[in-house]
Amino acid sequence: MKKFLAFVLDFLISFVFLGYIIALMTGETTGGGFNLQGGSALVLFILIVAYVVIGRKLWGQTLGRKILKVEKK
C-alpha cells in the first residue's frame, strides 16, 4: 500500500510542479491552474516519466518514496 501511495504522491508532485512550470512557459495557465494540450501535455508526460526513472537511477528512490519511507531498491 505504501508503494501505491508513494506513486500517487510522486505523480501529484511532478504533475503539479512540472505542469505549472510548462504552463507558465507556454501561456497555458488558467484562473484555476493550468490546461496543457497537445505538445505541452506530451512534454509533461515525458518529464513525469523522466522524474521517476532518473530519481530511481540516481538516488535509488523518488521523492514520494522518500517521504513515505518506502525501502530503496
Residue pairs with C-beta under 8 A, 6 or more apart in sequence:
2 68
2 69
2 70
3 65
3 70
5 64
5 68
6 62
6 64
6 65
6 67
6 68
6 70
7 64
8 64
9 63
9 64
9 67
9 68
10 51
10 52
10 55
10 62
10 63
10 64
10 65
11 48
13 63
13 64
14 47
14 48
14 51
14 52
15 44
15 48
18 44
18 47
18 48
18 51
19 33
19 34
19 36
19 44
20 29
20 33
20 34
22 28
22 34
22 36
22 40
22 43
22 44
22 47
23 29
23 33
23 34
23 35
23 36
23 40
26 36
26 40
28 34
28 35
28 36
28 37
28 40
36 44
51 62
52 62
55 61
55 62
55 63
56 62
56 73
59 66
60 72
60 73
61 70
61 72
61 73
65 72
